[in-house]
Amino acid sequence: MSNCKAVSTPMTTSQRLQKDQGEALDEDEAFKYRSTVGALQYLTLTRPDISYAVNKVCQYLHCPTKIHWIAVKRILRYLKHTHDVGLTIRKSNSTLLSAFSDADWAGCAEDRRSTGGFAIFFGPNLISWSSRKQSTVSRSSTESEYKALANATAELIWVQSILGELGVYQDKPPCLWCDNLGATYLSANPEFHARTKHIEVDFHFVRERVAAKALEVRFISSQDQIADIFTKPFGSTIF
């Protein structure tokens, strides 16, 4: 891959990966696929821009095909194009925790599960991020977004705990930005409605945080939603 043609995005928007798509790899090729994807998983610790793509190819480790292998090689081609890209951590007086949460409702064509993602900033610095398929099927976009809110909130609580142990405390509660009005309203509504009563109880701890004024959930335009990059592939301009 050292002489490969570089590309500007880690995934193409014209094709959606699926199980049993294409010819299965032989044993040696499958071993190479799993080894490469395993190495890419470690790389996501410092490269949030490939989190979604790596999460996607990880879903086919049990039975990779040649099409899946092409997707993995595209990630490597993207990394060649962006070998000098990295996170910049800069000094700041701000101790505000802010998070962006998003979900791609029923994005997986096989099991109709959604992919949720979040990005957490400490001041101006990105310190935590995630791109992961949700464990249950959501019946609406509001539900999938609300589950993503809960996952981001859980991560915020953990980050606050770590900062507290280090003696760093926030003057203001963390701010969580969501581009779904329904999920934003649901986080502040103490009542269970017919359309949401089936949602697992453990997701509703977001309401407790909001009610206790330990968290602010605010609406943000989809055009400004940073966490979008963790839920779906994009063309080069938006990416």
ZADREN-10179 format. One line per 4 residues: number of its first residue (from 1); for each residue x, y, z of N, C-alpha, C. Coordinates in steps of 0.02 Angstrom, whole numbers, plus 50000, padded with zeros to 5 digits. Example, Ala and Ser with C-alpha at 12.3 -4.5 7.8 and 13.67 -1.06 7.14 Angstrom:
<atoms>
1) 50660 49716 50390 50615 49775 50390 50660 49835 50390 ~ 50642 49888 50354 50684 49947 50357 50645 50002 50394
</atoms>
This chain:
<atoms>
1) 50041 49939 50000 50000 50000 50000 50042 50063 50000 ~ 50108 50057 50004 50151 50116 50007 50148 50157 49943 ~ 50132 50125 49887 50127 50160 49823 50055 50170 49800 ~ 50008 50164 49846 49937 50168 49828 49917 50241 49813
5) 49861 50248 49780 49834 50314 49764 49796 50340 49825 ~ 49813 50399 49849 49781 50427 49908 49711 50451 49892 ~ 49667 50451 49943 49599 50475 49936 49584 50524 49994 ~ 49532 50564 49985 49519 50618 50033 49468 50599 50087
9) 49437 50541 50082 49390 50518 50133 49402 50444 50148 ~ 49389 50421 50209 49401 50351 50226 49348 50302 50201 ~ 49289 50328 50181 49236 50284 50154 49202 50318 50096 ~ 49178 50278 50049 49140 50305 49994 49066 50310 50012
13) 49032 50360 49986 48961 50369 50000 48917 50331 49951 ~ 48945 50304 49898 48906 50272 49846 48890 50199 49860 ~ 48922 50170 49911 48911 50099 49924 48904 50087 49999 ~ 48855 50045 50018 48845 50027 50087 48867 49955 50097
17) 48912 49945 50145 48937 49878 50158 48882 49835 50190 ~ 48881 49771 50170 48833 49723 50197 48866 49656 50206 ~ 48835 49614 50247 48859 49546 50258 48851 49505 50195 ~ 48899 49459 50182 48897 49415 50124 48896 49453 50058
21) 48925 49511 50058 48927 49554 49998 48993 49541 49961 ~ 48990 49506 49906 49050 49490 49869 49077 49422 49887 ~ 49133 49405 49857 49165 49339 49866 49204 49337 49932 ~ 49195 49283 49969 49228 49276 50034 49304 49270 50025
25) 49341 49297 50071 49414 49293 50070 49437 49224 50090 ~ 49494 49202 50063 49521 49138 50086 49553 49147 50155 ~ 49578 49094 50183 49602 49095 50252 49658 49145 50263 ~ 49707 49147 50216 49763 49193 50224 49740 49266 50217
29) 49697 49278 50169 49672 49346 50158 49630 49369 50217 ~ 49589 49324 50245 49547 49340 50303 49590 49357 50363 ~ 49647 49321 50371 49693 49336 50426 49723 49405 50417 ~ 49741 49423 50356 49769 49489 50342 49716 49543 50355
33) 49654 49529 50337 49599 49576 50349 49592 49590 50424 ~ 49589 49536 50463 49579 49544 50536 49638 49579 50568 ~ 49698 49563 50545 49758 49595 50574 49759 49670 50559 ~ 49742 49687 50498 49742 49758 50479 49689 49797 50516
37) 49628 49769 50521 49574 49802 50556 49591 49809 50630 ~ 49623 49758 50659 49644 49761 50729 49692 49818 50741 ~ 49739 49829 50694 49786 49884 50700 49750 49951 50693 ~ 49701 49955 50648 49664 50017 50638 49623 50035 50700
41) 49601 49985 50737 49564 50000 50799 49607 50039 50848 ~ 49670 50022 50853 49716 50060 50896 49726 50130 50870 ~ 49725 50138 50805 49737 50204 50775 49680 50252 50789 ~ 49619 50225 50800 49562 50269 50815 49570 50303 50882
45) 49618 50282 50923 49630 50315 50987 49657 50386 50978 ~ 49686 50399 50919 49712 50466 50905 49684 50495 50841 ~ 49645 50456 50804 49617 50480 50741 49541 50471 50740 ~ 49505 50520 50768 49432 50515 50768 49401 50515 50699
49) 49437 50541 50649 49409 50546 50582 49399 50479 50548 ~ 49430 50425 50573 49419 50359 50544 49377 50314 50588 ~ 49349 50341 50642 49312 50301 50690 49253 50265 50658 ~ 49214 50301 50618 49155 50270 50588 49175 50216 50538
53) 49223 50230 50496 49245 50182 50445 49272 50119 50477 ~ 49313 50126 50530 49341 50068 50564 49286 50029 50600 ~ 49239 50065 50631 49183 50031 50664 49144 49989 50613 ~ 49137 50015 50553 49099 49979 50502 49134 49915 50479
57) 49198 49919 50464 49233 49859 50440 49243 49808 50496 ~ 49241 49831 50559 49246 49785 50615 49186 49738 50620 ~ 49131 49757 50591 49070 49718 50594 49072 49656 50550 ~ 49125 49649 50510 49129 49592 50464 49192 49550 50476
61) 49218 49553 50536 49278 49514 50552 49266 49439 50549 ~ 49204 49417 50562 49189 49346 50564 49189 49314 50494 ~ 49172 49354 50444 49169 49326 50376 49181 49382 50325 ~ 49242 49406 50319 49256 49461 50273 49255 49439 50200
65) 49238 49485 50157 49237 49472 50085 49285 49520 50050 ~ 49293 49511 49985 49338 49553 49947 49315 49626 49946 ~ 49249 49636 49947 49223 49705 49949 49240 49738 50016 ~ 49236 49699 50070 49255 49726 50136 49329 49743 50137
69) 49369 49701 50105 49441 49712 50103 49458 49776 50064 ~ 49420 49789 50010 49429 49851 49972 49414 49911 50016 ~ 49362 49905 50059 49344 49959 50106 49401 49972 50155 ~ 49433 49918 50179 49489 49926 50225 49548 49960 50190
73) 49561 49940 50129 49617 49971 50092 49603 50044 50077 ~ 49539 50062 50071 49523 50134 50061 49541 50174 50123 ~ 49530 50145 50182 49550 50179 50244 49626 50191 50244 ~ 49663 50140 50223 49736 50147 50220 49756 50200 50169
77) 49721 50203 50113 49735 50255 50063 49720 50324 50091 ~ 49668 50330 50131 49652 50394 50163 49706 50413 50213 ~ 49730 50365 50251 49783 50378 50300 49847 50401 50266 ~ 49861 50374 50207 49919 50397 50170 49911 50471 50152
81) 49851 50490 50132 49836 50559 50113 49840 50606 50173 ~ 49828 50581 50233 49824 50624 50293 49874 50602 50346 ~ 49932 50578 50325 49981 50554 50374 50006 50609 50421 ~ 49999 50672 50400 50022 50728 50441 49966 50761 50480
85) 49907 50729 50482 49849 50756 50518 49847 50726 50589 ~ 49831 50768 50638 49826 50743 50706 49787 50791 50750 ~ 49776 50773 50812 49741 50815 50860 49790 50866 50889 ~ 49766 50927 50895 49806 50980 50926 49776 50995 50995
89) 49815 50985 51046 49794 51002 51114 49826 51068 51134 ~ 49785 51118 51146 49813 51184 51162 49789 51208 51230 ~ 49830 51250 51260 49815 51276 51327 49755 51322 51325 ~ 49713 51317 51376 49653 51359 51379 49632 51368 51451
93) 49603 51425 51467 49577 51438 51534 49507 51409 51544 ~ 49476 51387 51490 49408 51360 51494 49408 51290 51523 ~ 49363 51277 51569 49354 51210 51597 49285 51182 51580 ~ 49251 51213 51531 49184 51192 51512 49187 51126 51474
97) 49144 51080 51494 49135 51018 51457 49076 51026 51409 ~ 49087 51011 51347 49033 51014 51298 49036 50952 51255 ~ 48977 50930 51233 48974 50868 51194 48926 50876 51136 ~ 48939 50839 51083 48895 50837 51024 48874 50765 51015
101) 48809 50754 51008 48783 50686 51003 48739 50680 50941 ~ 48746 50623 50906 48706 50613 50845 48696 50539 50833 ~ 48646 50523 50792 48631 50453 50774 48604 50450 50704 ~ 48621 50396 50669 48595 50383 50602 48542 50329 50609
105) 48479 50350 50607 48424 50303 50622 48420 50247 50570 ~ 48420 50184 50596 48413 50124 50555 48462 50123 50497 ~ 48522 50145 50509 48572 50151 50456 48597 50085 50430 ~ 48592 50032 50471 48616 49966 50449 48559 49931 50411
109) 48572 49913 50348 48520 49882 50307 48505 49810 50327 ~ 48550 49779 50366 48542 49709 50385 48497 49700 50446 ~ 48510 49736 50499 48471 49728 50561 48433 49791 50581 ~ 48437 49843 50539 48402 49907 50550 48420 49940 50616
113) 48478 49926 50642 48501 49960 50701 48534 50026 50682 ~ 48533 50072 50728 48561 50138 50717 48634 50141 50740 ~ 48671 50187 50710 48739 50201 50732 48739 50267 50770 ~ 48764 50266 50831 48767 50326 50871 48838 50349 50881
117) 48847 50414 50889 48914 50440 50900 48913 50503 50941 ~ 48969 50518 50972 48975 50580 51011 49046 50605 51010 ~ 49053 50670 51022 49118 50702 51029 49116 50746 51091 ~ 49165 50740 51134 49166 50777 51197 49228 50822 51198
121) 49216 50886 51214 49269 50936 51216 49279 50960 51288 ~ 49341 50968 51307 49359 51001 51370 49390 51068 51351 ~ 49351 51122 51360 49371 51185 51331 49369 51179 51256 ~ 49423 51198 51221 49424 51192 51148 49452 51126 51124
125) 49471 51081 51170 49507 51020 51151 49462 50959 51150 ~ 49464 50922 51095 49428 50859 51090 49464 50806 51131 ~ 49428 50776 51179 49461 50728 51224 49429 50659 51222 ~ 49369 50652 51195 49337 50587 51193 49288 50585 51135
129) 49282 50526 51103 49236 50519 51048 49217 50445 51040 ~ 49163 50433 51005 49140 50364 50996 49097 50358 50934 ~ 49102 50301 50901 49058 50283 50845 49042 50210 50855 ~ 48978 50195 50868 48959 50126 50886 48887 50111 50866
133) 48877 50051 50842 48809 50030 50826 48771 50018 50891 ~ 48709 50042 50894 48668 50034 50955 48646 49961 50963 ~ 48638 49940 51024 48625 49870 51040 48553 49849 51026 ~ 48507 49896 51019 48437 49880 51007 48411 49920 50947
137) 48357 49896 50918 48326 49930 50862 48282 49987 50887 ~ 48288 50045 50858 48248 50103 50876 48188 50109 50829 ~ 48131 50127 50858 48070 50132 50818 48061 50202 50788 ~ 48103 50248 50804 48099 50315 50776 48167 50349 50780
141) 48174 50402 50741 48237 50440 50743 48246 50472 50811 ~ 48191 50493 50843 48195 50523 50909 48223 50473 50959 ~ 48201 50411 50955 48226 50360 51001 48300 50347 50992 ~ 48322 50341 50929 48393 50329 50917 48436 50388 50940
145) 48411 50448 50930 48448 50508 50953 48449 50511 51029 ~ 48394 50491 51060 48391 50492 51133 48440 50442 51164 ~ 48446 50384 51132 48494 50334 51155 48565 50360 51148 ~ 48578 50395 51093 48644 50425 51083 48658 50478 51136
149) 48605 50517 51154 48612 50565 51208 48632 50532 51273 ~ 48601 50475 51288 48615 50439 51350 48687 50415 51351 ~ 48712 50389 51295 48781 50365 51292 48830 50423 51301 ~ 48814 50480 51271 48858 50539 51279 48856 50563 51351
153) 48797 50561 51382 48791 50583 51452 48831 50539 51498 ~ 48829 50473 51486 48868 50427 51527 48942 50442 51522 ~ 48965 50457 51461 49035 50474 51452 49053 50540 51486 ~ 49007 50588 51484 49018 50652 51518 49025 50642 51593
157) 48984 50599 51622 48988 50585 51694 49056 50555 51711 ~ 49079 50510 51668 49145 50479 51680 49201 50531 51676 ~ 49197 50574 51626 49248 50626 51618 49248 50673 51678 ~ 49188 50692 51701 49182 50735 51760 49214 50702 51821
161) 49204 50636 51827 49233 50600 51883 49310 50602 51881 ~ 49337 50591 51821 49410 50593 51813 49437 50663 51829 ~ 49403 50714 51803 49426 50783 51816 49421 50800 51890 ~ 49369 50774 51924 49362 50786 51995 49419 50756 52035
165) 49440 50696 52015 49497 50664 52048 49561 50704 52039 ~ 49564 50740 51983 49623 50781 51968 49618 50851 51998 ~ 49562 50864 52032 49552 50929 52063 49529 50983 52015 ~ 49500 50962 51958 49475 51010 51909 49398 51009 51912
169) 49368 51065 51928 49296 51068 51934 49268 51121 51887 ~ 49206 51109 51864 49175 51154 51816 49129 51204 51852 ~ 49131 51266 51830 49086 51317 51857 49016 51310 51830 ~ 49010 51282 51769 48946 51273 51736 48935 51200 51720
173) 48872 51178 51717 48858 51109 51699 48878 51095 51626 ~ 48894 51034 51609 48910 51018 51539 48852 51034 51493 ~ 48868 51050 51431 48818 51065 51381 48820 51011 51327 ~ 48763 50981 51314 48759 50927 51265 48716 50951 51206
177) 48746 50951 51147 48712 50976 51087 48683 50919 51046 ~ 48620 50925 51027 48585 50874 50989 48546 50907 50932 ~ 48545 50876 50874 48510 50905 50817 48440 50876 50805 ~ 48412 50843 50856 48345 50815 50852 48301 50847 50905
181) 48251 50886 50884 48208 50921 50932 48171 50873 50977 ~ 48148 50817 50949 48111 50769 50989 48151 50742 51047 ~ 48214 50724 51034 48258 50698 51087 48274 50753 51137 ~ 48281 50815 51113 48295 50871 51159 48237 50882 51206
185) 48175 50881 51180 48116 50890 51223 48108 50830 51271 ~ 48122 50771 51246 48114 50711 51287 48160 50711 51347 ~ 48219 50740 51339 48267 50742 51395 48245 50786 51452 ~ 48198 50833 51437 48175 50879 51488 48104 50865 51510
189) 48071 50814 51481 48001 50799 51497 47998 50741 51547 ~ 47972 50751 51606 47970 50699 51656 47916 50646 51645 ~ 47873 50657 51596 47817 50611 51585 47834 50561 51530 ~ 47806 50500 51537 47814 50449 51486 47754 50452 51439
193) 47768 50458 51375 47715 50459 51326 47710 50390 51292 ~ 47656 50378 51257 47645 50313 51226 47702 50296 51177 ~ 47728 50346 51143 47779 50333 51092 47848 50320 51123 ~ 47856 50334 51188 47923 50325 51219 47922 50276 51278
197) 47865 50251 51297 47863 50209 51357 47899 50142 51348 ~ 47911 50122 51285 47946 50059 51273 48021 50066 51279 ~ 48046 50128 51282 48118 50139 51286 48143 50115 51354 ~ 48200 50080 51354 48227 50053 51416 48237 50107 51468
201) 48221 50090 51530 48224 50139 51584 48293 50168 51594 ~ 48345 50128 51579 48412 50152 51594 48433 50211 51549 ~ 48395 50224 51495 48411 50282 51454 48384 50346 51484 ~ 48336 50341 51530 48302 50400 51555 48340 50436 51611
205) 48400 50411 51627 48440 50447 51678 48462 50515 51652 ~ 48457 50525 51586 48472 50590 51558 48425 50643 51588 ~ 48362 50625 51596 48313 50671 51626 48333 50691 51696 ~ 48358 50642 51735 48378 50657 51803 48435 50707 51805
209) 48482 50701 51759 48537 50748 51756 48513 50818 51738 ~ 48466 50821 51690 48439 50886 51670 48399 50917 51726 ~ 48357 50877 51760 48316 50902 51815 48358 50927 51873 ~ 48415 50895 51884 48460 50914 51938 48506 50972 51918
213) 48496 50997 51857 48537 51052 51830 48611 51033 51828 ~ 48623 50968 51818 48691 50944 51810 48709 50935 51737 ~ 48661 50950 51693 48671 50943 51621 48623 50988 51584 ~ 48647 51019 51530 48605 51058 51486 48604 51025 51417
217) 48544 51010 51394 48536 50983 51326 48508 51037 51281 ~ 48544 51053 51228 48524 51107 51184 48521 51083 51112 ~ 48479 51117 51073 48471 51099 51003 48524 51134 50960 ~ 48548 51098 50910 48596 51126 50863 48576 51106 50792
221) 48589 51148 50744 48573 51132 50675 48614 51073 50651 ~ 48584 51032 50608 48619 50974 50581 48682 50995 50542 ~ 48680 51055 50513 48739 51079 50476 48798 51092 50521 ~ 48786 51105 50585 48839 51119 50633 48853 51060 50679
225) 48821 51003 50666 48828 50945 50710 48894 50909 50697 ~ 48942 50918 50741 49008 50889 50733 49006 50813 50736 ~ 48961 50785 50777 48959 50713 50786 48932 50675 50726 ~ 48909 50711 50674 48884 50679 50613 48937 50634 50582
229) 49000 50652 50591 49054 50615 50560 49062 50545 50589 ~ 49031 50532 50648 49036 50467 50681 48977 50422 50664 ~ 48931 50445 50622 48870 50406 50609 48859 50386 50537 ~ 48895 50416 50490 48884 50401 50420 48943 50425 50378
233) 48952 50399 50318 49005 50423 50273 48986 50489 50240 ~ 49035 50529 50222 49023 50594 50190 49067 50601 50129 ~ 49045 50646 50085 49087 50666 50029 49144 50710 50054 ~ 49193 50723 50011 49253 50757 50032 49240 50828 50058
237) 49193 50864 50027 49181 50934 50046 49154 50938 50118 ~ 49101 50901 50133 49072 50902 50200 49119 50871 50251 ~ 49153 50816 50230 49198 50781 50276 49254 50827 50299
</atoms>
